[in-house]
Amino acid sequence: MSSRNRSVMGHPRSFEARDARPARSPHGRYVPSAARRAIGLGTAIFVMAGVLALLGAVTSQRDLGSPESSTGAAIDATTPDGNGPVSIEGARLASAESLLPPELATNPLLQQVLAPDAPPLCNPLGYSTCAMPYPTSLAGLPNQESPTGFTVVIPDSTLRSEVLAELPQSVHPANVLTGMSGFPTTGPVLFELPAPWDPSTLPATGGDTVVIFDAETGQRVPIMVRRNRVSAGQDANSWIVEIVPRDRFEFGRRYVAYTTTSLRRLDGSLYTRSAGMSAALQGDPNAFGAQYARDLLAEIAATGVDPASVLTMTDVRVRAESEVVDPMIARADLVRSLPHPTRNLEVKATFPEGPIGALITGEILTYDFRNPDRVFDRQVVEPRPLWVKFLMTLPTVDRSNPASVLIYGHGITTSNHSMLFWAEEAADHGFATISIDQPNHGSRIPAEGFITDLASPATISGMAGMVQQSPIDHISLVSALQTSFRGLDLYGAGGGPDGVPDLNVDDLVYSGTSMGGILGATFIALEPDLRASHLEVTGAGILDLISASTFFDELHLQDASPKSATGGEAAVLYAGLQQLIDLGDPVNFAQIYRGTDPRLGSRKVSMQYALDDAVVYNASSERLARIAGMTQTGRIFRSIPDVAQGTGFPDRNVYQSPNSQGDGISELLEPTLDHRLSALLMHVGFFHPVSTQMRGEWLTAVNPSVTAIDAPMTWQEKLAIPTIVWPFLAVFAVISKALNGPPSGALYYQGG
């Protein structure tokens, strides 16, 4: 019986080890594989493909069937299933009736505020941008029916009409935020200043210059502070302080944020408060925002801060956990109730030697919840069926018994073919490996558009939709495995069907790399039928992660800002995108690993990250480790603050791979090698011997009943890797510089 037919807490899967079985080929003896004998060449080829995929894929896929706009920029909006163009104006206009909860929808004042022709209602405490400081309790009102006691109300008039005209309705401020119970757990908090600051007066952790504290307890929140990247890219004269929590703001709580006069102008002189803030504190007490400003300053003063030293201030109401988690659980449950057939199954190849015995392709039926603007609706609606291609390998190890299944989540700009990095090692340990293309990747590019083609004002909502949809697609994959793949018999001990099912579909594990780890971290929280999971170079807090990443430029995210927007408006729009991303961001789901939600149970998760990674920066990985309650294991190169240390593989653990090139590698390489190449070298720490050893030990720990095939590399094979790979990397860097950018993503397209 499928494990779908039981309650989560009554999980039948046993964690006890079976009797150990020796690894063997279909012929009953181990034969060294051709891949092992030629590992130098094979590794070089895969690294070449990986470099092209991870670094080269930043131009559009127009030559692959993606329609081009009249400007030659972003693709025309299409339905996620590729059934033709749709209008980005298809979403309904914001109104009190459509956005607010019933208890507020008939409020005449709110109806007036949300009317399309309403005058702007700006934050009086800011300098020039209407919506700043951002966020604020001024953008909402008390509501006892809300799980937080608060409801956000942000009218579209917060932005100028010419900015709104460049955006689809689904990402207008009212559609994204109005009616919500609060703001995202990762912020960001934005303070606009009228002139550049002296960097030496703005500590990266805030110090006493930038502070956020819990309004109930008064306890300071560890934070990270930087100049907002989006506003600076939009306008070099835009100076916005961006603050994110080191980990996250807790669901449903309220926080107070402020900057002080310790923050100085570039010439060392003092900033002065905005005219609006001064008027709110000293002028008409009945003016909009006056009482709010006075109460807020009193809260800050109560913590021992001189009120005269406060330069800017705001507060943050954090949304309810149920507003994020429950809709995703509902979508997951709906998908599980639907059929998941397969089609076009084909044994592409069989191999007489080595741990992989067969390569199989086909398609599974998934379900797409994205609307014509490529993002989820607020309400859980009936999804559209969508066929998605998969790639699967079957092991030769013990073909007399069904193989456990490892589901692999691939990284950004690659495809399901990148699972082949994992498949042989997984097969060594008795696992079949299966992977589907992520949304906007691989075979899905012609219909959905390539990930970098979404970086325009008209299509940026599709990036949030990709984050939202990926966990649901993988839940569909689990459902397909446990139904349509049950009893599948394509390859057995004799090299063909043998009457024994190929797969043990009741024994599933997951592994994801980079984006596959980030989005997979949410998937595994929602999927109780996984026995264990392994995440590589993974982090949480997606918008913050991207803002700090070298991949911000690779994804052309600056191009997503409306051309008519000021730097401040661009920053607010980008911050608002996190409200949509929240539904797929593991920062909101990792606590589930600890068993906090009785509907889903707890999780066994192992996570690796690479020190000095410039793609998925370390702070985001360590954030995930703390929220998930992980224990630091393996070789400890740097202690993770507020994370316990241990040995082996506790249920939830994190380990590091070192930056083998040294801390100064970026400065060393930058004059001669492409910066993207340098960043990639930091990111691919999952190839470091420390990581590969830990990964092998994890595979052994989760499938101890299989004795892994482990033929040591010869010295010739070890020598072949650097002698082949490094010349290629050098040539790639020269070509990349000559072209003034990375090569076309078409070079690695593998959709077929």
VENFEN-V924977 format. One record per residue. N is the residue number from 0. OMEGA is omega as a letter, one per 30 degrees, with the letter a starting at -180 (999 if undefined). Layout:
BEGIN
N;OMEGA, N;OMEGA
END
This chain:
BEGIN
0;l, 1;l, 2;l, 3;a, 4;l, 5;l, 6;a, 7;a, 8;l, 9;a, 10;a, 11;a, 12;a, 13;l, 14;a, 15;a, 16;l, 17;l, 18;a, 19;l, 20;l, 21;l, 22;a, 23;l, 24;l, 25;a, 26;l, 27;l, 28;a, 29;l, 30;a, 31;a, 32;l, 33;l, 34;l, 35;a, 36;a, 37;a, 38;l, 39;l, 40;a, 41;l, 42;l, 43;a, 44;a, 45;l, 46;l, 47;l, 48;a, 49;l, 50;l, 51;a, 52;a, 53;a, 54;a, 55;a, 56;l, 57;l, 58;a, 59;a, 60;a, 61;l, 62;l, 63;l, 64;l, 65;a, 66;a, 67;l, 68;a, 69;l, 70;a, 71;a, 72;a, 73;l, 74;l, 75;a, 76;l, 77;l, 78;a, 79;l, 80;l, 81;a, 82;l, 83;a, 84;l, 85;a, 86;l, 87;l, 88;a, 89;a, 90;a, 91;l, 92;l, 93;l, 94;l, 95;a, 96;a, 97;a, 98;a, 99;l, 100;a, 101;a, 102;l, 103;a, 104;a, 105;l, 106;a, 107;l, 108;l, 109;l, 110;l, 111;a, 112;a, 113;l, 114;a, 115;a, 116;a, 117;l, 118;a, 119;l, 120;a, 121;l, 122;a, 123;a, 124;a, 125;l, 126;a, 127;a, 128;a, 129;a, 130;a, 131;f, 132;a, 133;f, 134;a, 135;l, 136;l, 137;l, 138;l, 139;a, 140;l, 141;l, 142;a, 143;l, 144;l, 145;l, 146;l, 147;a, 148;a, 149;l, 150;l, 151;l, 152;l, 153;a, 154;l, 155;a, 156;l, 157;l, 158;l, 159;a, 160;a, 161;l, 162;l, 163;a, 164;l, 165;a, 166;l, 167;a, 168;a, 169;l, 170;l, 171;a, 172;a, 173;a, 174;a, 175;a, 176;a, 177;a, 178;l, 179;a, 180;a, 181;a, 182;a, 183;a, 184;l, 185;a, 186;g, 187;l, 188;a, 189;l, 190;l, 191;l, 192;a, 193;a, 194;a, 195;l, 196;l, 197;a, 198;a, 199;l, 200;l, 201;a, 202;a, 203;l, 204;l, 205;a, 206;l, 207;a, 208;l, 209;a, 210;l, 211;l, 212;l, 213;a, 214;a, 215;a, 216;a, 217;a, 218;l, 219;l, 220;l, 221;a, 222;l, 223;a, 224;l, 225;l, 226;a, 227;a, 228;a, 229;a, 230;l, 231;l, 232;l, 233;a, 234;a, 235;l, 236;l, 237;a, 238;a, 239;l, 240;l, 241;a, 242;l, 243;l, 244;l, 245;l, 246;l, 247;l, 248;a, 249;a, 250;l, 251;a, 252;l, 253;a, 254;l, 255;a, 256;l, 257;l, 258;a, 259;l, 260;l, 261;l, 262;a, 263;l, 264;a, 265;l, 266;l, 267;a, 268;a, 269;l, 270;l, 271;l, 272;l, 273;l, 274;a, 275;l, 276;l, 277;l, 278;a, 279;a, 280;a, 281;a, 282;a, 283;a, 284;l, 285;l, 286;a, 287;l, 288;a, 289;a, 290;l, 291;a, 292;a, 293;l, 294;a, 295;l, 296;l, 297;l, 298;l, 299;l, 300;a, 301;l, 302;l, 303;a, 304;l, 305;a, 306;l, 307;a, 308;a, 309;a, 310;l, 311;a, 312;l, 313;l, 314;a, 315;l, 316;a, 317;a, 318;a, 319;l, 320;a, 321;a, 322;a, 323;a, 324;a, 325;l, 326;l, 327;l, 328;l, 329;l, 330;l, 331;l, 332;l, 333;a, 334;a, 335;a, 336;a, 337;a, 338;a, 339;l, 340;l, 341;l, 342;l, 343;l, 344;a, 345;l, 346;a, 347;a, 348;l, 349;a, 350;a, 351;a, 352;l, 353;a, 354;l, 355;a, 356;a, 357;l, 358;a, 359;l, 360;l, 361;l, 362;l, 363;l, 364;l, 365;a, 366;a, 367;a, 368;a, 369;l, 370;a, 371;l, 372;l, 373;a, 374;a, 375;l, 376;l, 377;a, 378;l, 379;a, 380;l, 381;a, 382;l, 383;l, 384;a, 385;l, 386;a, 387;a, 388;l, 389;l, 390;a, 391;l, 392;l, 393;a, 394;l, 395;a, 396;l, 397;a, 398;l, 399;l, 400;l, 401;a, 402;l, 403;a, 404;l, 405;l, 406;a, 407;l, 408;a, 409;a, 410;a, 411;l, 412;l, 413;l, 414;a, 415;l, 416;a, 417;l, 418;a, 419;l, 420;a, 421;a, 422;a, 423;l, 424;l, 425;l, 426;l, 427;a, 428;l, 429;a, 430;l, 431;l, 432;l, 433;a, 434;l, 435;l, 436;l, 437;l, 438;l, 439;l, 440;l, 441;a, 442;a, 443;a, 444;a, 445;a, 446;a, 447;a, 448;l, 449;a, 450;a, 451;l, 452;l, 453;a, 454;l, 455;l, 456;a, 457;a, 458;a, 459;l, 460;l, 461;l, 462;l, 463;l, 464;l, 465;l, 466;a, 467;a, 468;a, 469;l, 470;l, 471;l, 472;a, 473;l, 474;l, 475;l, 476;l, 477;l, 478;l, 479;l, 480;a, 481;l, 482;a, 483;l, 484;a, 485;a, 486;l, 487;a, 488;a, 489;a, 490;a, 491;a, 492;l, 493;a, 494;l, 495;l, 496;a, 497;l, 498;l, 499;l, 500;a, 501;a, 502;l, 503;a, 504;l, 505;l, 506;a, 507;l, 508;a, 509;l, 510;l, 511;a, 512;l, 513;l, 514;l, 515;l, 516;a, 517;l, 518;l, 519;l, 520;l, 521;l, 522;a, 523;l, 524;a, 525;a, 526;a, 527;a, 528;l, 529;a, 530;a, 531;a, 532;l, 533;a, 534;a, 535;a, 536;a, 537;l, 538;l, 539;a, 540;a, 541;a, 542;l, 543;a, 544;a, 545;a, 546;a, 547;a, 548;l, 549;a, 550;l, 551;l, 552;l, 553;l, 554;l, 555;a, 556;l, 557;a, 558;l, 559;l, 560;l, 561;a, 562;a, 563;a, 564;l, 565;l, 566;l, 567;l, 568;l, 569;l, 570;a, 571;l, 572;l, 573;l, 574;l, 575;l, 576;l, 577;l, 578;l, 579;a, 580;a, 581;a, 582;l, 583;a, 584;a, 585;l, 586;a, 587;a, 588;a, 589;l, 590;l, 591;l, 592;a, 593;l, 594;a, 595;a, 596;a, 597;l, 598;a, 599;a, 600;a, 601;a, 602;l, 603;a, 604;l, 605;a, 606;l, 607;l, 608;a, 609;l, 610;l, 611;l, 612;l, 613;l, 614;l, 615;a, 616;a, 617;a, 618;l, 619;l, 620;a, 621;l, 622;l, 623;a, 624;a, 625;a, 626;a, 627;a, 628;a, 629;l, 630;l, 631;a, 632;a, 633;l, 634;a, 635;l, 636;l, 637;l, 638;l, 639;a, 640;l, 641;l, 642;l, 643;l, 644;a, 645;a, 646;l, 647;a, 648;l, 649;a, 650;l, 651;a, 652;l, 653;l, 654;a, 655;l, 656;a, 657;l, 658;a, 659;l, 660;a, 661;a, 662;a, 663;a, 664;a, 665;a, 666;a, 667;a, 668;a, 669;a, 670;a, 671;a, 672;a, 673;a, 674;l, 675;l, 676;l, 677;a, 678;a, 679;a, 680;l, 681;a, 682;a, 683;l, 684;l, 685;l, 686;a, 687;a, 688;l, 689;a, 690;a, 691;l, 692;l, 693;l, 694;l, 695;l, 696;l, 697;l, 698;l, 699;a, 700;a, 701;l, 702;a, 703;a, 704;l, 705;l, 706;a, 707;l, 708;a, 709;l, 710;a, 711;l, 712;l, 713;l, 714;l, 715;l, 716;l, 717;a, 718;a, 719;a, 720;a, 721;a, 722;l, 723;a, 724;a, 725;l, 726;l, 727;a, 728;l, 729;l, 730;l, 731;a, 732;a, 733;l, 734;a, 735;l, 736;a, 737;l, 738;a, 739;l, 740;a, 741;a, 742;a, 743;l, 744;l, 745;a, 746;a, 747;a, 748;a, 749;a, 750;l, 751;999
END
